[in-house]
Amino acid sequence: MGADAADLLASTLVDAQVDLNPHQVEAALFAFHSPLSKGVILADEVGLGKTIEAGLVIAQRWAERKRNILVICPANLRKQWHQELQDKFSLQAQILEAKSYRELVKAGTKHPFDQARVLICSYQFAKSKADDLRRVAWDLVVMDEAHRLRNVYKQSNVIGKALKEALANAPKVLLTATPLQNSLLELYGLVSLVDERVFGDLPSFRDQFGALNNAATVTKLRERLQPVCMRTLRRQVQPYISYTKRIPMVEQFTPSQDEQVLRDMVSDYLRRPALNALPAGQRQLISLVLWKLLASSSHAIGGALGTMAQRLQDKLGAALADKTNAQLSEELDKDYESLDETEEEWGEDGDDSGPPLASVAEEIAELREFQRLATTIRDNAKGQALLVALGKAFAELEELGANKKALIFTESRRTQDYLLQLIELSPYAGQAVLFNGTNTSDQATAIYQAWLQRHAGTDRITGSRTADTRAALVEHFRDSAQIMIATEAGAEGINLQFCSLVINYDLPWNPQRIEQRIGRCHRYGQKHDVVVVNFIDHSNPADKRVYELLAQKFQLFEGVFGASDEVLGTIGSGVDFERRIAEIYQTCRNPQEIETSFQQLQLDLSGEINAAMLKTRQLLLENFDEAVQDKLKVRQTESKSARNRYERLLMDLTHAELRDHAEFDHEGFTLNQTPPGLTPSDVPSGRYELPRRSGDAHLYRTGHPLAQALIAQAKGRILPPARIRFDYDAYGSNVSTLKALRGQSGWLSFSVLSIDALGLVEDYLLVVAITNAGEAMHEEDAEKLLRLPAELLQDDLLMQPPATLDEEVLRLERQHIQAVNTRNLGYFDAEVQKLDAWADDLKVGLENEVKELDREIKDVRRTATVAATLEEKLSWQKRQRELEDKRSQLRRRIFDRQDEIDGQRSRLIDDLEGRLASTSTLKDIFKIQWELA
């Protein structure tokens, strides 16, 4: 079974709860293409499911019992990764962040990263725990949105350099739609994260590939990249995936006079150089949150202002500044649930220096006045605009033939409560459900309890109240409610493709957060176009310009795919763009300043999108559509065949082991009683299906406790030699190669060959059959024989197997070992070629330094020749001698360096040769004397 065969992933394909597309299987197999590989870059365009591809790789490593697995991703994608691995691959991952890390340490876990399970953390947290990461022998590290590390070759990329050093020996899968944006050096940076020996050092890369000025250089670079980087385009997978469009709608509104007064007063307050209420070390972060809450609703900002006033009052009374500052962010986080993620992404350093502070008492009085005004505003103009927008959007959905369901996003829990009250007084009363980070409301609890009763005894219930409440609320929205009002943090990681209307009641400034929101509905499997509604405040020029940028420059709200790779890749994490917007709100006081700042921001964005680099990316990373599509057709057939065969084998084994405990049909089985040795809690009775077709059937899969127990039970059986009669006619299908054998008899051997090479153990089933005439049957025919119905005969006529049977087994064993050795030799040769290219790169770099000195010496010699005075001539002669001495030293260093490079190469090859040595064991499972009736 080679690493390029779909059979490698057979059990993972069966267990994955997702309709796998051939390009995803192809990408996963690419990641396994050589056991000597240190990793790959999967660079599919946006929307093709790179998370699924990486999930397949993770699930396969897990199945191989390689359990030290780490996923590093942007902070706002952690929950999504957690949910995807749980829902689609039945893998229970753990998110590590400051709080959970501290709790684990407190509970006695000395090294929280060393747990033999799938762990998920953000880039910032991974960087802060680099020493912990270095300590773990990782089996796999996945880096999502890896383009943010593409400048790792620069000293300024602190996160990239820290992670590169900490994870130097870990096999990696990097996920990014934009591996190359502005410079070829970015490609060098990403590849060096995966494998330091694909290219030489940075100077030699610049010398060889800095200017792709001829076809030979392009071809050479492309050949270097092909083993480590794979890119699939959306147009190449159109035969397998149909995409729907996004339809934008804008609802404009004008705040009331009181709302505008409140906004202006709070805005002026936030723009002051120094504030008692905001800790200087978190000034930018908390100001951002307050600007967002101000735009959200009077209820949201009113609550925050009250919190700030109370904290200042406590500070004034108790003089506990540090305690107060720490608690302010914690209090705001209860309403603005994304604060912890934003704080982690912004990474603001605590600097408590600043201008002299005004009177605390005066500031408290101001905050109380702002709060009083906010609480007197009960109806918000944007809230009324929401009701109007719902009517228009539902009419649009009716035209599209989609479900009349709406997903409304807000960044504030208080705004969420206000919107629920608003909807309860509208024609949509009783149709709304709330979804947030805690989901502890009376409504959520009642929905959760009803869901538990409805799914009692099924594997829909995970036992995690948090996960099950989320599942219950999503199901309630799908089946009963018309509107879900969700906070951004709460809705991470959920699949709402049954909904075709996304309403951004509050609009984030980070384009990637918006893309993630819309992606809850506009995703693979969506059958209808998705309507996206946004609101524009007529009276706020900054709000209007933000929307224009997001809609026009980032193309977030219309088209088939949403934000383009080029634009989203340009902004990296999206945090820098968010900072720029926050800075405009913080510093610009009039429409002219706002307009000037936004024009500059748009100009900067345009300058960062490099058309020449897009062309270079196509040349280097994209393959011809026809070749890709042909390969995907083959992969689709292979993966479907492997999956079907594995499902059949699993069900056949289950049927054989559960014969007295279950009733079987074409779609699954009904377990009447729990088999001996298992408990009803692990293996409840009821309906089991593979794949699951009916709503409440247990999902049967390789990793299910029942399947694991039955496999172990079957493996543990002692099978002495026996006489077996196979019944050809009872099989019900024509097997032409066996038909001619009816009435004949012979011997069959079944054994397992295990080959250990390159750190991998591969198992092969050897099925050998011969007739009594001594003729060897084809291996496929021997396997087919075992599928026929059979009966056990009296063993009093059992004879000794002939020697030719064992000879045939040994012949097949040698054949498999030879095939594995030949394949591994191919991997070895490819790795040696890579090492040779790496060594040549380094030598070229050194030789180029000498050439540069030669050129400089010639220039100096020429200048000395034409010098006008003796003093000048002597000065240039002296300079020439210095350069010649330097060249001599460099040449000596080159010899030493070349010896060092050759020595490294030799040591690496010795290491590879040691790993290439293989051992094998052959284990007999059973031998039977057969006859075919």
DODREN-969857 format. One line per 5 residues: number of its first residue (from 1); for each residue z, x, y of C-alpha. Coordinates in steps of 0.5 Angstrom, whole numbers, plus 500, padded with zeros to 3 digits. Layout:
BEGIN
NUM	Z,X,Y; ...
% end
This chain:
BEGIN
1	500,500,500; 498,504,506; 500,503,513; 494,500,515; 494,494,510
6	497,487,512; 501,488,506; 506,492,509; 508,486,514; 507,481,508
11	515,479,508; 515,480,516; 509,475,517; 512,470,512; 519,470,516
16	516,470,523; 517,463,526; 511,463,530; 503,462,529; 501,470,529
21	494,471,532; 490,477,529; 491,482,535; 498,481,534; 498,483,527
26	493,489,529; 498,491,534; 504,491,530; 500,495,524; 498,500,530
31	505,502,531; 506,504,524; 499,507,523; 502,514,521; 509,516,519
36	509,522,523; 508,518,529; 513,518,535; 511,512,537; 506,508,541
41	504,504,547; 502,497,547; 498,495,553; 495,488,552; 493,484,558
46	498,479,560; 499,473,556; 497,476,549; 504,476,547; 507,483,547
51	514,481,545; 511,478,539; 508,485,537; 514,488,538; 518,483,535
56	514,484,528; 515,492,529; 523,490,530; 523,485,524; 519,490,519
61	524,496,521; 530,491,520; 527,489,513; 527,496,511; 534,497,513
66	533,501,519; 538,498,523; 539,502,529; 535,498,534; 535,498,542
71	531,494,546; 531,496,554; 528,491,559; 528,489,566; 535,485,567
76	532,478,568; 528,479,561; 535,480,557; 536,473,555; 529,472,553
81	529,478,548; 535,475,545; 532,468,544; 525,470,542; 528,475,536
86	533,469,534; 528,464,534; 522,467,532; 525,473,527; 532,470,525
91	535,476,528; 541,476,532; 541,481,537; 547,483,542; 546,484,549
96	550,490,552; 552,490,559; 558,492,563; 562,486,561; 560,486,554
101	561,493,553; 568,493,556; 570,488,551; 567,492,545; 571,498,547
106	577,494,549; 577,491,542; 576,498,538; 569,499,538; 569,507,540
111	561,507,541; 558,500,543; 551,503,542; 552,505,535; 553,498,531
116	547,498,526; 544,492,529; 539,490,535; 542,491,542; 539,489,548
121	540,492,555; 537,493,562; 534,500,564; 539,501,569; 545,500,564
126	541,504,559; 541,510,565; 548,509,566; 550,510,559; 545,515,557
131	550,520,554; 552,514,549; 544,513,547; 544,520,546; 549,520,541
136	545,515,536; 540,516,531; 535,511,533; 531,508,528; 527,504,534
141	527,504,541; 523,498,545; 521,499,552; 519,493,555; 515,493,562
146	515,500,561; 510,501,567; 516,502,571; 517,509,568; 510,511,569
151	512,516,574; 517,520,570; 514,526,571; 517,526,578; 524,529,580
156	525,522,584; 524,518,577; 532,518,576; 532,513,571; 525,515,567
161	528,522,566; 535,520,564; 532,516,559; 527,521,557; 532,526,555
166	537,521,552; 532,518,547; 527,524,546; 528,524,538; 527,516,538
171	521,513,535; 519,508,541; 514,502,542; 513,502,550; 510,495,552
176	506,495,559; 500,491,561; 499,496,566; 499,503,564; 495,506,569
181	495,504,576; 494,509,582; 494,516,578; 492,519,571; 499,523,572
186	502,516,570; 498,516,564; 501,523,562; 508,520,564; 508,514,559
191	505,518,554; 510,524,555; 516,519,554; 513,517,547; 511,524,545
196	511,531,549; 506,534,544; 500,529,546; 498,533,552; 501,540,554
201	505,541,561; 503,537,567; 499,543,571; 495,544,564; 494,536,564
206	492,536,572; 487,542,571; 484,539,565; 484,531,567; 486,531,574
211	478,529,576; 474,526,570; 468,528,573; 464,528,567; 463,524,560
216	465,530,556; 472,530,560; 473,522,559; 471,523,552; 476,528,550
221	482,524,554; 480,518,551; 480,521,544; 487,524,545; 490,517,548
226	487,513,542; 492,515,537; 498,513,541; 495,507,546; 492,501,544
231	490,495,549; 487,488,547; 484,484,553; 484,477,554; 477,476,553
236	477,479,546; 482,474,543; 478,468,546; 476,466,539; 483,465,537
241	487,463,543; 485,457,548; 488,458,555; 490,452,560; 490,453,567
246	495,452,573; 494,447,578; 498,449,585; 501,443,589; 505,444,596
251	510,439,599; 511,441,606; 517,438,610; 521,439,616; 529,440,616
256	533,435,620; 536,438,627; 542,439,624; 539,443,618; 535,448,623
261	542,449,627; 545,451,621; 540,455,619; 539,459,626; 547,460,626
266	548,463,619; 541,467,620; 544,470,627; 551,471,623; 548,475,617
271	544,479,622; 550,482,625; 551,490,624; 557,489,621; 561,483,618
276	568,483,616; 566,478,610; 561,482,607; 563,489,603; 559,494,606
281	557,497,600; 554,490,597; 552,488,604; 544,488,602; 546,485,596
286	550,479,598; 546,478,604; 540,477,600; 544,472,596; 546,468,602
291	539,468,605; 537,465,598; 543,460,598; 541,458,606; 534,456,604
296	536,452,598; 541,447,601; 546,445,606; 551,444,599; 549,451,597
301	551,455,603; 557,451,605; 560,453,599; 559,460,600; 561,460,607
306	568,456,605; 569,462,599; 567,467,604; 572,464,609; 578,464,604
311	577,471,602; 577,473,609; 584,469,610; 587,472,604; 585,479,606
316	588,477,613; 594,475,610; 595,480,604; 591,486,607; 588,487,600
321	581,489,602; 579,492,595; 581,486,591; 578,481,596; 571,485,596
326	571,485,588; 572,477,588; 567,475,593; 561,477,588; 565,474,582
331	566,467,586; 558,467,589; 556,469,582; 559,462,580; 554,459,584
336	548,464,584; 548,465,577; 543,471,577; 547,475,582; 549,480,576
341	542,481,574; 540,482,582; 546,487,583; 544,491,577; 537,491,579
346	538,493,586; 543,498,584; 546,499,591; 551,504,592; 558,503,595
351	558,505,602; 564,502,606; 562,506,613; 559,502,618; 560,500,626
356	567,497,628; 569,490,626; 570,484,630; 576,480,630; 577,478,623
361	581,471,625; 575,470,630; 570,471,624; 574,466,620; 574,461,625
366	566,462,625; 565,461,618; 569,455,618; 565,452,623; 559,453,619
371	562,450,613; 564,444,617; 557,443,620; 554,444,613; 559,439,609
376	557,434,615; 549,434,612; 549,430,606; 541,429,606; 537,435,606
381	529,434,608; 527,438,602; 531,434,597; 527,428,600; 521,432,599
386	522,433,592; 522,425,591; 515,425,594; 513,431,590; 515,428,583
391	511,422,585; 505,426,586; 506,431,581; 507,425,575; 501,422,577
396	497,428,576; 500,429,569; 498,422,568; 490,424,570; 491,430,565
401	494,426,559; 500,430,559; 507,428,558; 511,426,565; 516,431,564
406	518,436,570; 522,442,570; 526,443,577; 528,450,578; 534,452,583
411	538,458,584; 544,455,586; 549,451,581; 551,447,587; 544,445,589
416	543,443,582; 549,438,582; 546,435,589; 539,434,586; 542,431,580
421	546,426,585; 539,425,589; 535,423,582; 541,418,580; 539,414,586
426	532,414,585; 527,411,581; 528,417,576; 536,415,575; 538,417,568
431	533,421,566; 535,428,568; 539,433,564; 542,440,567; 541,446,564
436	545,453,567; 548,459,565; 555,455,562; 552,448,560; 560,446,560
441	559,439,564; 561,433,560; 553,431,560; 552,437,556; 558,437,551
446	556,429,550; 549,432,548; 551,437,544; 556,433,540; 550,428,538
451	546,434,537; 551,436,532; 551,430,528; 544,429,528; 543,436,525
456	549,436,520; 548,440,514; 541,443,517; 540,451,519; 538,448,526
461	546,449,527; 547,457,528; 555,456,529; 554,459,536; 556,454,541
466	552,457,547; 546,458,543; 546,451,540; 548,447,546; 542,450,549
471	538,448,543; 541,441,544; 539,440,551; 532,443,550; 531,438,545
476	534,432,549; 529,434,555; 523,434,550; 525,427,546; 529,423,551
481	530,426,559; 524,426,564; 527,431,568; 530,438,567; 534,441,573
486	535,448,571; 538,455,574; 534,461,573; 539,465,569; 540,459,565
491	533,457,563; 531,465,561; 528,465,554; 527,458,552; 520,455,550
496	518,448,554; 511,448,552; 512,441,551; 513,440,559; 507,441,564
501	510,441,571; 514,446,574; 517,445,581; 520,451,585; 525,447,589
506	528,454,591; 522,460,591; 525,467,589; 522,473,592; 521,477,586
511	514,475,583; 516,477,576; 521,472,576; 516,467,579; 512,469,573
516	517,468,568; 519,461,571; 512,458,570; 512,462,563; 517,457,560
521	511,452,560; 505,456,561; 505,460,555; 501,460,548; 501,453,545
526	501,449,552; 496,444,551; 495,441,558; 494,445,565; 500,446,568
531	502,443,575; 506,448,579; 510,445,586; 512,449,591; 515,447,598
536	514,450,605; 519,449,611; 514,447,617; 519,450,622; 520,457,618
541	515,462,619; 518,467,614; 518,462,609; 510,460,610; 508,467,610
546	512,469,603; 509,463,600; 502,465,602; 503,472,600; 506,470,593
551	500,465,592; 494,469,595; 496,476,594; 499,475,587; 495,469,585
556	502,466,581; 500,459,582; 493,457,580; 488,460,575; 488,461,568
561	493,467,567; 497,467,573; 499,473,576; 494,479,575; 496,485,571
566	493,489,577; 498,486,582; 504,485,578; 503,492,575; 503,495,582
571	510,492,584; 513,495,578; 520,492,578; 519,487,583; 525,489,586
576	522,493,592; 518,487,594; 524,483,594; 527,488,598; 522,488,603
581	522,481,604; 530,481,605; 529,486,610; 524,482,614; 529,476,614
586	535,481,616; 531,484,622; 526,480,625; 528,475,630; 522,471,632
591	515,469,630; 511,475,633; 516,480,629; 515,476,623; 508,476,623
596	507,483,624; 512,485,619; 508,481,614; 501,484,616; 504,491,614
601	507,489,608; 500,486,606; 497,492,608; 501,496,604; 500,492,598
606	493,492,599; 493,500,599; 497,500,593; 491,497,588; 487,502,587
611	480,500,585; 478,507,582; 484,507,577; 482,500,575; 475,503,573
616	478,509,570; 483,505,566; 477,501,563; 474,507,561; 480,510,557
621	483,505,554; 479,499,553; 474,498,547; 468,495,546; 469,487,545
626	464,486,539; 468,492,535; 475,489,537; 473,482,535; 470,484,529
631	476,488,527; 480,482,529; 476,477,524; 478,482,518; 485,482,520
636	486,475,521; 483,474,514; 488,480,511; 494,477,514; 493,470,512
641	492,473,505; 498,477,505; 502,472,508; 499,466,503; 500,471,497
646	507,473,499; 509,465,500; 506,464,493; 510,469,490; 517,467,493
651	516,460,491; 514,462,484; 520,466,483; 525,461,486; 522,456,482
656	523,460,476; 530,462,478; 532,455,480; 529,451,475; 535,447,473
661	538,446,480; 532,443,484; 526,439,484; 519,442,486; 513,440,490
666	507,443,493; 510,443,500; 517,446,498; 523,444,494; 529,440,494
671	536,443,492; 540,438,488; 546,443,487; 548,450,489; 547,455,484
676	553,459,481; 555,465,485; 553,461,492; 557,457,496; 555,450,500
681	556,453,506; 551,459,505; 546,455,501; 547,447,502; 543,442,498
686	537,439,501; 530,440,503; 527,447,503; 520,448,506; 516,455,507
691	514,454,512; 518,448,515; 513,442,516; 519,437,516; 524,437,522
696	530,437,518; 528,441,512; 532,448,511; 527,454,513; 526,458,507
701	524,465,508; 525,472,505; 531,473,509; 535,466,507; 541,467,503
706	538,463,497; 532,467,497; 536,474,497; 541,471,492; 535,469,487
711	531,476,488; 538,480,487; 539,475,481; 532,476,478; 532,484,479
716	538,484,475; 535,481,469; 535,485,463; 528,484,460; 527,486,452
721	520,487,449; 518,480,447; 512,476,445; 509,471,450; 503,466,449
726	499,464,455; 496,458,456; 489,458,459; 487,451,459; 494,449,462
731	493,453,468; 488,448,471; 483,453,475; 478,457,472; 479,465,472
736	472,467,469; 475,474,467; 480,471,463; 476,466,460; 473,471,455
741	479,474,453; 481,467,450; 484,468,443; 485,475,444; 492,479,444
746	495,485,446; 500,489,450; 502,489,457; 507,493,461; 510,492,468
751	513,497,472; 515,499,479; 513,506,482; 517,509,488; 514,514,492
756	518,518,497; 514,522,502; 514,523,509; 521,520,510; 519,513,507
761	520,510,500; 514,506,498; 514,501,492; 508,500,488; 508,494,482
766	504,497,476; 501,492,471; 498,495,465; 495,491,460; 491,493,454
771	488,489,448; 489,490,441; 482,493,440; 485,498,445; 481,496,451
776	484,497,458; 484,491,462; 483,491,470; 489,491,474; 487,485,477
781	486,481,471; 493,484,468; 496,481,474; 492,474,473; 495,474,466
786	502,473,469; 500,467,473; 498,463,467; 503,458,464; 507,461,458
791	512,460,452; 516,465,449; 515,466,441; 519,468,435; 520,476,436
796	520,477,428; 513,479,429; 514,483,435; 511,490,433; 512,497,437
801	507,498,443; 501,503,442; 501,510,445; 495,508,449; 499,503,453
806	504,508,456; 498,513,457; 495,507,461; 501,507,465; 501,514,467
811	494,514,469; 495,509,474; 501,512,476; 497,519,477; 492,515,481
816	497,512,486; 500,518,487; 494,522,488; 492,516,493; 498,517,497
821	498,524,497; 491,524,500; 493,519,505; 499,523,507; 494,529,508
826	490,525,513; 496,524,517; 498,531,516; 491,534,519; 491,529,525
831	498,532,527; 496,539,526; 490,537,530; 495,534,535; 499,540,535
836	493,545,536; 491,541,542; 498,541,545; 498,549,544; 491,550,547
841	493,546,553; 499,550,554; 495,557,554; 489,554,558; 495,552,563
846	497,560,563; 490,562,563; 488,558,569; 494,561,573; 491,568,572
851	484,566,574; 487,563,580; 490,570,582; 483,573,580; 480,569,585
856	486,570,591; 485,578,589; 477,578,590; 479,574,597; 484,579,599
861	479,585,597; 473,582,601; 478,581,607; 480,588,607; 473,591,606
866	471,588,613; 478,589,616; 477,592,624; 483,597,624; 486,601,619
871	493,598,620; 490,591,618; 486,595,612; 492,598,609; 496,591,610
876	491,588,606; 491,593,601; 498,592,600; 497,585,599; 492,586,594
881	497,591,590; 502,586,590; 497,581,587; 495,585,582; 502,587,580
886	503,580,579; 497,579,575; 499,584,570; 506,581,570; 503,574,568
891	498,577,563; 504,580,560; 508,573,560; 502,570,557; 502,574,551
896	509,573,550; 508,565,552; 502,565,547; 507,568,542; 512,563,543
901	507,557,543; 504,560,536; 511,560,534; 513,553,536; 507,551,532
906	508,554,526; 515,552,526; 513,545,527; 507,545,521; 513,548,517
911	517,542,518; 511,537,517; 509,541,510; 516,540,508; 516,533,510
916	509,532,506; 512,534,499; 513,527,495; 517,525,489; 516,519,485
921	520,515,480; 517,510,475; 522,504,472; 520,500,467; 521,493,468
926	519,490,461; 513,490,456; 511,484,452; 506,483,446; 501,477,449
931	496,473,446; 492,468,450; 491,461,447
% end
